[in-house]
Amino acid sequence: MIIASLSSSGTNATSPVDQIQLLILLLIVTLIVALLSRRLRVPYTLLLVIVGFVVGLMPFLPHEHIDPNLV
């Protein structure tokens, strides 16, 4: 449900529920990267930067913005 809403182009996450779903998805990705960094024995910050760069380059994902008041 969350991934499907992110992959649909042309929609912006304007409602608080959509923003919370995006925040939860980002936290899950962060957790997976942290667990993977333990197995690979590399600093997790390095892996987070690499994953963030790769996700930022994906053309099929819309440009989402989290409301600063939510965080």
PyMOL Python script that loads the backbone (N, CA, C, O; Angstrom):
from pymol import cmd

cmd.read_pdbstr("""\
ATOM      1  N   MET A   1       0.826  -1.184   0.000  1.00  0.00           N
ATOM      2  CA  MET A   1       0.000   0.000   0.000  1.00  0.00           C
ATOM      3  C   MET A   1       0.875   1.255   0.000  1.00  0.00           C
ATOM      4  O   MET A   1       0.641   2.177  -0.780  1.00  0.00           O
ATOM      5  N   ILE A   2       1.884   1.288   0.875  1.00  0.00           N
ATOM      6  CA  ILE A   2       2.751   2.460   0.952  1.00  0.00           C
ATOM      7  C   ILE A   2       3.596   2.568  -0.301  1.00  0.00           C
ATOM      8  O   ILE A   2       3.728   3.647  -0.878  1.00  0.00           O
ATOM      9  N   ILE A   3       4.168   1.451  -0.721  1.00  0.00           N
ATOM     10  CA  ILE A   3       5.037   1.463  -1.900  1.00  0.00           C
ATOM     11  C   ILE A   3       4.227   1.784  -3.150  1.00  0.00           C
ATOM     12  O   ILE A   3       4.715   2.477  -4.043  1.00  0.00           O
ATOM     13  N   ALA A   4       3.020   1.296  -3.222  1.00  0.00           N
ATOM     14  CA  ALA A   4       2.168   1.593  -4.373  1.00  0.00           C
ATOM     15  C   ALA A   4       1.837   3.080  -4.440  1.00  0.00           C
ATOM     16  O   ALA A   4       1.771   3.653  -5.528  1.00  0.00           O
ATOM     17  N   SER A   5       1.630   3.701  -3.295  1.00  0.00           N
ATOM     18  CA  SER A   5       1.333   5.130  -3.307  1.00  0.00           C
ATOM     19  C   SER A   5       2.566   5.948  -3.665  1.00  0.00           C
ATOM     20  O   SER A   5       2.439   7.024  -4.248  1.00  0.00           O
ATOM     21  N   LEU A   6       3.750   5.463  -3.329  1.00  0.00           N
ATOM     22  CA  LEU A   6       4.970   6.169  -3.692  1.00  0.00           C
ATOM     23  C   LEU A   6       5.300   6.022  -5.169  1.00  0.00           C
ATOM     24  O   LEU A   6       5.820   6.950  -5.787  1.00  0.00           O
ATOM     25  N   SER A   7       4.999   4.854  -5.739  1.00  0.00           N
ATOM     26  CA  SER A   7       5.353   4.622  -7.133  1.00  0.00           C
ATOM     27  C   SER A   7       4.353   5.251  -8.102  1.00  0.00           C
ATOM     28  O   SER A   7       4.639   5.357  -9.294  1.00  0.00           O
ATOM     29  N   SER A   8       3.191   5.667  -7.613  1.00  0.00           N
ATOM     30  CA  SER A   8       2.230   6.319  -8.504  1.00  0.00           C
ATOM     31  C   SER A   8       2.701   7.741  -8.770  1.00  0.00           C
ATOM     32  O   SER A   8       2.914   8.518  -7.839  1.00  0.00           O
ATOM     33  N   SER A   9       2.860   8.072 -10.030  1.00  0.00           N
ATOM     34  CA  SER A   9       3.405   9.379 -10.375  1.00  0.00           C
ATOM     35  C   SER A   9       2.301  10.422 -10.409  1.00  0.00           C
ATOM     36  O   SER A   9       1.140  10.119 -10.684  1.00  0.00           O
ATOM     37  N   GLY A  10       2.685  11.643 -10.125  1.00  0.00           N
ATOM     38  CA  GLY A  10       1.758  12.754 -10.210  1.00  0.00           C
ATOM     39  C   GLY A  10       0.992  13.053  -8.944  1.00  0.00           C
ATOM     40  O   GLY A  10       0.157  13.957  -8.939  1.00  0.00           O
ATOM     41  N   THR A  11       1.246  12.327  -7.869  1.00  0.00           N
ATOM     42  CA  THR A  11       0.544  12.603  -6.626  1.00  0.00           C
ATOM     43  C   THR A  11       1.534  13.111  -5.601  1.00  0.00           C
ATOM     44  O   THR A  11       2.666  12.631  -5.525  1.00  0.00           O
ATOM     45  N   ASN A  12       1.112  14.071  -4.822  1.00  0.00           N
ATOM     46  CA  ASN A  12       1.944  14.606  -3.752  1.00  0.00           C
ATOM     47  C   ASN A  12       1.350  14.196  -2.421  1.00  0.00           C
ATOM     48  O   ASN A  12       0.131  14.181  -2.250  1.00  0.00           O
ATOM     49  N   ALA A  13       2.215  13.866  -1.486  1.00  0.00           N
ATOM     50  CA  ALA A  13       1.754  13.491  -0.150  1.00  0.00           C
ATOM     51  C   ALA A  13       1.452  14.761   0.628  1.00  0.00           C
ATOM     52  O   ALA A  13       2.346  15.363   1.224  1.00  0.00           O
ATOM     53  N   THR A  14       0.198  15.161   0.619  1.00  0.00           N
ATOM     54  CA  THR A  14      -0.165  16.396   1.296  1.00  0.00           C
ATOM     55  C   THR A  14      -0.886  16.128   2.601  1.00  0.00           C
ATOM     56  O   THR A  14      -0.855  16.967   3.501  1.00  0.00           O
ATOM     57  N   SER A  15      -1.526  14.998   2.725  1.00  0.00           N
ATOM     58  CA  SER A  15      -2.249  14.725   3.962  1.00  0.00           C
ATOM     59  C   SER A  15      -1.269  14.209   5.021  1.00  0.00           C
ATOM     60  O   SER A  15      -0.249  13.604   4.691  1.00  0.00           O
ATOM     61  N   PRO A  16      -1.585  14.451   6.274  1.00  0.00           N
ATOM     62  CA  PRO A  16      -0.702  13.973   7.350  1.00  0.00           C
ATOM     63  C   PRO A  16      -0.546  12.454   7.364  1.00  0.00           C
ATOM     64  O   PRO A  16       0.513  11.944   7.729  1.00  0.00           O
ATOM     65  N   VAL A  17      -1.589  11.732   6.971  1.00  0.00           N
ATOM     66  CA  VAL A  17      -1.509  10.270   6.939  1.00  0.00           C
ATOM     67  C   VAL A  17      -0.489   9.821   5.907  1.00  0.00           C
ATOM     68  O   VAL A  17       0.298   8.913   6.174  1.00  0.00           O
ATOM     69  N   ASP A  18      -0.489  10.439   4.737  1.00  0.00           N
ATOM     70  CA  ASP A  18       0.479  10.091   3.709  1.00  0.00           C
ATOM     71  C   ASP A  18       1.894  10.421   4.162  1.00  0.00           C
ATOM     72  O   ASP A  18       2.823   9.667   3.874  1.00  0.00           O
ATOM     73  N   GLN A  19       2.070  11.521   4.856  1.00  0.00           N
ATOM     74  CA  GLN A  19       3.384  11.902   5.336  1.00  0.00           C
ATOM     75  C   GLN A  19       3.883  10.953   6.416  1.00  0.00           C
ATOM     76  O   GLN A  19       5.073  10.641   6.470  1.00  0.00           O
ATOM     77  N   ILE A  20       2.988  10.497   7.268  1.00  0.00           N
ATOM     78  CA  ILE A  20       3.367   9.539   8.303  1.00  0.00           C
ATOM     79  C   ILE A  20       3.733   8.203   7.671  1.00  0.00           C
ATOM     80  O   ILE A  20       4.680   7.554   8.113  1.00  0.00           O
ATOM     81  N   GLN A  21       2.998   7.779   6.642  1.00  0.00           N
ATOM     82  CA  GLN A  21       3.341   6.549   5.938  1.00  0.00           C
ATOM     83  C   GLN A  21       4.721   6.648   5.299  1.00  0.00           C
ATOM     84  O   GLN A  21       5.493   5.689   5.337  1.00  0.00           O
ATOM     85  N   LEU A  22       5.036   7.793   4.717  1.00  0.00           N
ATOM     86  CA  LEU A  22       6.344   7.999   4.121  1.00  0.00           C
ATOM     87  C   LEU A  22       7.429   7.969   5.186  1.00  0.00           C
ATOM     88  O   LEU A  22       8.493   7.389   4.969  1.00  0.00           O
ATOM     89  N   LEU A  23       7.177   8.577   6.319  1.00  0.00           N
ATOM     90  CA  LEU A  23       8.141   8.580   7.407  1.00  0.00           C
ATOM     91  C   LEU A  23       8.399   7.164   7.918  1.00  0.00           C
ATOM     92  O   LEU A  23       9.544   6.799   8.185  1.00  0.00           O
ATOM     93  N   ILE A  24       7.342   6.369   8.054  1.00  0.00           N
ATOM     94  CA  ILE A  24       7.494   4.980   8.501  1.00  0.00           C
ATOM     95  C   ILE A  24       8.288   4.174   7.478  1.00  0.00           C
ATOM     96  O   ILE A  24       9.137   3.364   7.851  1.00  0.00           O
ATOM     97  N   LEU A  25       8.020   4.388   6.195  1.00  0.00           N
ATOM     98  CA  LEU A  25       8.764   3.689   5.154  1.00  0.00           C
ATOM     99  C   LEU A  25      10.242   4.055   5.209  1.00  0.00           C
ATOM    100  O   LEU A  25      11.098   3.183   5.060  1.00  0.00           O
ATOM    101  N   LEU A  26      10.552   5.319   5.420  1.00  0.00           N
ATOM    102  CA  LEU A  26      11.944   5.739   5.520  1.00  0.00           C
ATOM    103  C   LEU A  26      12.626   5.135   6.746  1.00  0.00           C
ATOM    104  O   LEU A  26      13.805   4.786   6.689  1.00  0.00           O
ATOM    105  N   LEU A  27      11.902   5.012   7.841  1.00  0.00           N
ATOM    106  CA  LEU A  27      12.458   4.382   9.030  1.00  0.00           C
ATOM    107  C   LEU A  27      12.729   2.892   8.809  1.00  0.00           C
ATOM    108  O   LEU A  27      13.723   2.359   9.303  1.00  0.00           O
ATOM    109  N   ILE A  28      11.847   2.224   8.068  1.00  0.00           N
ATOM    110  CA  ILE A  28      12.049   0.808   7.756  1.00  0.00           C
ATOM    111  C   ILE A  28      13.275   0.629   6.876  1.00  0.00           C
ATOM    112  O   ILE A  28      14.068  -0.286   7.096  1.00  0.00           O
ATOM    113  N   VAL A  29      13.439   1.494   5.882  1.00  0.00           N
ATOM    114  CA  VAL A  29      14.624   1.426   5.015  1.00  0.00           C
ATOM    115  C   VAL A  29      15.883   1.663   5.837  1.00  0.00           C
ATOM    116  O   VAL A  29      16.895   0.992   5.631  1.00  0.00           O
ATOM    117  N   THR A  30      15.829   2.606   6.761  1.00  0.00           N
ATOM    118  CA  THR A  30      16.974   2.871   7.624  1.00  0.00           C
ATOM    119  C   THR A  30      17.314   1.660   8.485  1.00  0.00           C
ATOM    120  O   THR A  30      18.490   1.347   8.672  1.00  0.00           O
ATOM    121  N   LEU A  31      16.317   0.987   9.003  1.00  0.00           N
ATOM    122  CA  LEU A  31      16.542  -0.208   9.801  1.00  0.00           C
ATOM    123  C   LEU A  31      17.181  -1.311   8.978  1.00  0.00           C
ATOM    124  O   LEU A  31      18.123  -1.958   9.435  1.00  0.00           O
ATOM    125  N   ILE A  32      16.681  -1.534   7.768  1.00  0.00           N
ATOM    126  CA  ILE A  32      17.242  -2.568   6.892  1.00  0.00           C
ATOM    127  C   ILE A  32      18.687  -2.255   6.555  1.00  0.00           C
ATOM    128  O   ILE A  32      19.531  -3.151   6.544  1.00  0.00           O
ATOM    129  N   VAL A  33      18.981  -0.989   6.279  1.00  0.00           N
ATOM    130  CA  VAL A  33      20.358  -0.599   5.955  1.00  0.00           C
ATOM    131  C   VAL A  33      21.265  -0.797   7.168  1.00  0.00           C
ATOM    132  O   VAL A  33      22.402  -1.243   7.015  1.00  0.00           O
ATOM    133  N   ALA A  34      20.791  -0.478   8.356  1.00  0.00           N
ATOM    134  CA  ALA A  34      21.598  -0.653   9.566  1.00  0.00           C
ATOM    135  C   ALA A  34      21.894  -2.133   9.816  1.00  0.00           C
ATOM    136  O   ALA A  34      23.012  -2.493  10.185  1.00  0.00           O
ATOM    137  N   LEU A  35      20.895  -2.984   9.614  1.00  0.00           N
ATOM    138  CA  LEU A  35      21.118  -4.420   9.789  1.00  0.00           C
ATOM    139  C   LEU A  35      22.069  -4.973   8.727  1.00  0.00           C
ATOM    140  O   LEU A  35      22.906  -5.827   9.019  1.00  0.00           O
ATOM    141  N   LEU A  36      21.935  -4.487   7.509  1.00  0.00           N
ATOM    142  CA  LEU A  36      22.824  -4.925   6.436  1.00  0.00           C
ATOM    143  C   LEU A  36      24.256  -4.456   6.685  1.00  0.00           C
ATOM    144  O   LEU A  36      25.202  -5.169   6.350  1.00  0.00           O
ATOM    145  N   SER A  37      24.427  -3.287   7.258  1.00  0.00           N
ATOM    146  CA  SER A  37      25.771  -2.783   7.523  1.00  0.00           C
ATOM    147  C   SER A  37      26.478  -3.617   8.586  1.00  0.00           C
ATOM    148  O   SER A  37      27.701  -3.754   8.555  1.00  0.00           O
ATOM    149  N   ARG A  38      25.723  -4.169   9.519  1.00  0.00           N
ATOM    150  CA  ARG A  38      26.326  -5.067  10.510  1.00  0.00           C
ATOM    151  C   ARG A  38      26.876  -6.319   9.849  1.00  0.00           C
ATOM    152  O   ARG A  38      27.981  -6.766  10.157  1.00  0.00           O
ATOM    153  N   ARG A  39      26.092  -6.878   8.936  1.00  0.00           N
ATOM    154  CA  ARG A  39      26.547  -8.097   8.254  1.00  0.00           C
ATOM    155  C   ARG A  39      27.762  -7.842   7.379  1.00  0.00           C
ATOM    156  O   ARG A  39      28.670  -8.669   7.309  1.00  0.00           O
ATOM    157  N   LEU A  40      27.776  -6.690   6.711  1.00  0.00           N
ATOM    158  CA  LEU A  40      28.883  -6.363   5.817  1.00  0.00           C
ATOM    159  C   LEU A  40      30.068  -5.757   6.557  1.00  0.00           C
ATOM    160  O   LEU A  40      31.148  -5.603   5.987  1.00  0.00           O
ATOM    161  N   ARG A  41      29.867  -5.416   7.821  1.00  0.00           N
ATOM    162  CA  ARG A  41      30.901  -4.808   8.663  1.00  0.00           C
ATOM    163  C   ARG A  41      31.468  -3.529   8.056  1.00  0.00           C
ATOM    164  O   ARG A  41      32.681  -3.335   7.974  1.00  0.00           O
ATOM    165  N   VAL A  42      30.545  -2.665   7.635  1.00  0.00           N
ATOM    166  CA  VAL A  42      30.899  -1.325   7.165  1.00  0.00           C
ATOM    167  C   VAL A  42      30.130  -0.329   8.023  1.00  0.00           C
ATOM    168  O   VAL A  42      29.088  -0.676   8.578  1.00  0.00           O
ATOM    169  N   PRO A  43      30.622   0.903   8.143  1.00  0.00           N
ATOM    170  CA  PRO A  43      29.876   1.900   8.925  1.00  0.00           C
ATOM    171  C   PRO A  43      28.491   2.138   8.337  1.00  0.00           C
ATOM    172  O   PRO A  43      28.338   2.285   7.125  1.00  0.00           O
ATOM    173  N   TYR A  44      27.496   2.175   9.197  1.00  0.00           N
ATOM    174  CA  TYR A  44      26.117   2.312   8.710  1.00  0.00           C
ATOM    175  C   TYR A  44      25.878   3.658   8.049  1.00  0.00           C
ATOM    176  O   TYR A  44      25.038   3.771   7.156  1.00  0.00           O
ATOM    177  N   THR A  45      26.612   4.686   8.481  1.00  0.00           N
ATOM    178  CA  THR A  45      26.423   6.000   7.863  1.00  0.00           C
ATOM    179  C   THR A  45      26.863   5.989   6.402  1.00  0.00           C
ATOM    180  O   THR A  45      26.245   6.642   5.561  1.00  0.00           O
ATOM    181  N   LEU A  46      27.924   5.253   6.102  1.00  0.00           N
ATOM    182  CA  LEU A  46      28.378   5.143   4.718  1.00  0.00           C
ATOM    183  C   LEU A  46      27.326   4.446   3.867  1.00  0.00           C
ATOM    184  O   LEU A  46      27.040   4.883   2.752  1.00  0.00           O
ATOM    185  N   LEU A  47      26.758   3.381   4.378  1.00  0.00           N
ATOM    186  CA  LEU A  47      25.726   2.653   3.641  1.00  0.00           C
ATOM    187  C   LEU A  47      24.453   3.490   3.499  1.00  0.00           C
ATOM    188  O   LEU A  47      23.782   3.410   2.471  1.00  0.00           O
ATOM    189  N   LEU A  48      24.113   4.284   4.503  1.00  0.00           N
ATOM    190  CA  LEU A  48      22.941   5.160   4.405  1.00  0.00           C
ATOM    191  C   LEU A  48      23.132   6.216   3.324  1.00  0.00           C
ATOM    192  O   LEU A  48      22.191   6.543   2.601  1.00  0.00           O
ATOM    193  N   VAL A  49      24.332   6.745   3.214  1.00  0.00           N
ATOM    194  CA  VAL A  49      24.608   7.739   2.179  1.00  0.00           C
ATOM    195  C   VAL A  49      24.497   7.114   0.798  1.00  0.00           C
ATOM    196  O   VAL A  49      23.928   7.714  -0.113  1.00  0.00           O
ATOM    197  N   ILE A  50      25.038   5.911   0.639  1.00  0.00           N
ATOM    198  CA  ILE A  50      24.976   5.225  -0.657  1.00  0.00           C
ATOM    199  C   ILE A  50      23.537   4.906  -1.030  1.00  0.00           C
ATOM    200  O   ILE A  50      23.131   5.144  -2.168  1.00  0.00           O
ATOM    201  N   VAL A  51      22.765   4.376  -0.105  1.00  0.00           N
ATOM    202  CA  VAL A  51      21.360   4.046  -0.379  1.00  0.00           C
ATOM    203  C   VAL A  51      20.560   5.312  -0.663  1.00  0.00           C
ATOM    204  O   VAL A  51      19.718   5.316  -1.561  1.00  0.00           O
ATOM    205  N   GLY A  52      20.805   6.373   0.078  1.00  0.00           N
ATOM    206  CA  GLY A  52      20.110   7.632  -0.178  1.00  0.00           C
ATOM    207  C   GLY A  52      20.422   8.194  -1.552  1.00  0.00           C
ATOM    208  O   GLY A  52      19.544   8.742  -2.220  1.00  0.00           O
ATOM    209  N   PHE A  53      21.667   8.059  -1.973  1.00  0.00           N
ATOM    210  CA  PHE A  53      22.054   8.517  -3.303  1.00  0.00           C
ATOM    211  C   PHE A  53      21.345   7.711  -4.381  1.00  0.00           C
ATOM    212  O   PHE A  53      20.846   8.274  -5.355  1.00  0.00           O
ATOM    213  N   VAL A  54      21.300   6.386  -4.207  1.00  0.00           N
ATOM    214  CA  VAL A  54      20.641   5.523  -5.188  1.00  0.00           C
ATOM    215  C   VAL A  54      19.142   5.812  -5.249  1.00  0.00           C
ATOM    216  O   VAL A  54      18.573   5.891  -6.338  1.00  0.00           O
ATOM    217  N   VAL A  55      18.504   5.968  -4.105  1.00  0.00           N
ATOM    218  CA  VAL A  55      17.066   6.262  -4.086  1.00  0.00           C
ATOM    219  C   VAL A  55      16.794   7.628  -4.710  1.00  0.00           C
ATOM    220  O   VAL A  55      15.785   7.807  -5.391  1.00  0.00           O
ATOM    221  N   GLY A  56      17.685   8.589  -4.482  1.00  0.00           N
ATOM    222  CA  GLY A  56      17.510   9.916  -5.057  1.00  0.00           C
ATOM    223  C   GLY A  56      17.619   9.936  -6.570  1.00  0.00           C
ATOM    224  O   GLY A  56      17.067  10.823  -7.222  1.00  0.00           O
ATOM    225  N   LEU A  57      18.323   8.968  -7.135  1.00  0.00           N
ATOM    226  CA  LEU A  57      18.496   8.917  -8.582  1.00  0.00           C
ATOM    227  C   LEU A  57      17.405   8.130  -9.307  1.00  0.00           C
ATOM    228  O   LEU A  57      17.366   8.128 -10.538  1.00  0.00           O
ATOM    229  N   MET A  58      16.530   7.470  -8.575  1.00  0.00           N
ATOM    230  CA  MET A  58      15.472   6.689  -9.208  1.00  0.00           C
ATOM    231  C   MET A  58      14.456   7.615  -9.858  1.00  0.00           C
ATOM    232  O   MET A  58      13.802   8.400  -9.170  1.00  0.00           O
ATOM    233  N   PRO A  59      14.316   7.531 -11.189  1.00  0.00           N
ATOM    234  CA  PRO A  59      13.430   8.476 -11.885  1.00  0.00           C
ATOM    235  C   PRO A  59      11.944   8.193 -11.702  1.00  0.00           C
ATOM    236  O   PRO A  59      11.128   9.097 -11.886  1.00  0.00           O
ATOM    237  N   PHE A  60      11.570   6.972 -11.347  1.00  0.00           N
ATOM    238  CA  PHE A  60      10.146   6.635 -11.260  1.00  0.00           C
ATOM    239  C   PHE A  60       9.531   7.016  -9.922  1.00  0.00           C
ATOM    240  O   PHE A  60       8.314   6.917  -9.762  1.00  0.00           O
ATOM    241  N   LEU A  61      10.338   7.449  -8.954  1.00  0.00           N
ATOM    242  CA  LEU A  61       9.799   7.880  -7.673  1.00  0.00           C
ATOM    243  C   LEU A  61       9.504   9.373  -7.709  1.00  0.00           C
ATOM    244  O   LEU A  61      10.315  10.149  -8.215  1.00  0.00           O
ATOM    245  N   PRO A  62       8.366   9.783  -7.184  1.00  0.00           N
ATOM    246  CA  PRO A  62       8.067  11.222  -7.147  1.00  0.00           C
ATOM    247  C   PRO A  62       8.937  11.914  -6.103  1.00  0.00           C
ATOM    248  O   PRO A  62       9.448  11.272  -5.185  1.00  0.00           O
ATOM    249  N   HIS A  63       9.098  13.198  -6.247  1.00  0.00           N
ATOM    250  CA  HIS A  63       9.862  13.973  -5.280  1.00  0.00           C
ATOM    251  C   HIS A  63       8.953  14.299  -4.107  1.00  0.00           C
ATOM    252  O   HIS A  63       8.077  15.158  -4.208  1.00  0.00           O
ATOM    253  N   GLU A  64       9.164  13.615  -3.007  1.00  0.00           N
ATOM    254  CA  GLU A  64       8.343  13.791  -1.816  1.00  0.00           C
ATOM    255  C   GLU A  64       9.022  14.755  -0.866  1.00  0.00           C
ATOM    256  O   GLU A  64      10.250  14.822  -0.806  1.00  0.00           O
ATOM    257  N   HIS A  65       8.225  15.495  -0.128  1.00  0.00           N
ATOM    258  CA  HIS A  65       8.725  16.413   0.878  1.00  0.00           C
ATOM    259  C   HIS A  65       7.947  16.165   2.166  1.00  0.00           C
ATOM    260  O   HIS A  65       6.718  16.108   2.161  1.00  0.00           O
ATOM    261  N   ILE A  66       8.677  16.019   3.267  1.00  0.00           N
ATOM    262  CA  ILE A  66       8.046  15.833   4.561  1.00  0.00           C
ATOM    263  C   ILE A  66       7.857  17.209   5.186  1.00  0.00           C
ATOM    264  O   ILE A  66       8.773  18.032   5.189  1.00  0.00           O
ATOM    265  N   ASP A  67       6.672  17.447   5.709  1.00  0.00           N
ATOM    266  CA  ASP A  67       6.359  18.703   6.371  1.00  0.00           C
ATOM    267  C   ASP A  67       7.270  18.873   7.591  1.00  0.00           C
ATOM    268  O   ASP A  67       7.315  17.981   8.439  1.00  0.00           O
ATOM    269  N   PRO A  68       7.992  19.983   7.704  1.00  0.00           N
ATOM    270  CA  PRO A  68       8.890  20.177   8.857  1.00  0.00           C
ATOM    271  C   PRO A  68       8.156  20.163  10.197  1.00  0.00           C
ATOM    272  O   PRO A  68       8.753  19.825  11.219  1.00  0.00           O
ATOM    273  N   ASN A  69       6.898  20.517  10.209  1.00  0.00           N
ATOM    274  CA  ASN A  69       6.135  20.489  11.461  1.00  0.00           C
ATOM    275  C   ASN A  69       5.835  19.071  11.919  1.00  0.00           C
ATOM    276  O   ASN A  69       5.583  18.844  13.102  1.00  0.00           O
ATOM    277  N   LEU A  70       5.858  18.111  10.995  1.00  0.00           N
ATOM    278  CA  LEU A  70       5.614  16.713  11.342  1.00  0.00           C
ATOM    279  C   LEU A  70       6.799  16.139  12.106  1.00  0.00           C
ATOM    280  O   LEU A  70       6.625  15.376  13.056  1.00  0.00           O
ATOM    281  N   VAL A  71       7.979  16.504  11.694  1.00  0.00           N
ATOM    282  CA  VAL A  71       9.195  16.005  12.339  1.00  0.00           C
ATOM    283  C   VAL A  71       9.451  16.859  13.546  1.00  0.00           C
ATOM    284  O   VAL A  71      10.427  16.637  14.263  1.00  0.00           O
TER     285      VAL A  71
END
""", "prot")
cmd.dss("prot")
cmd.show_as("cartoon", "prot")
cmd.util.cbc("prot")
cmd.orient("prot")
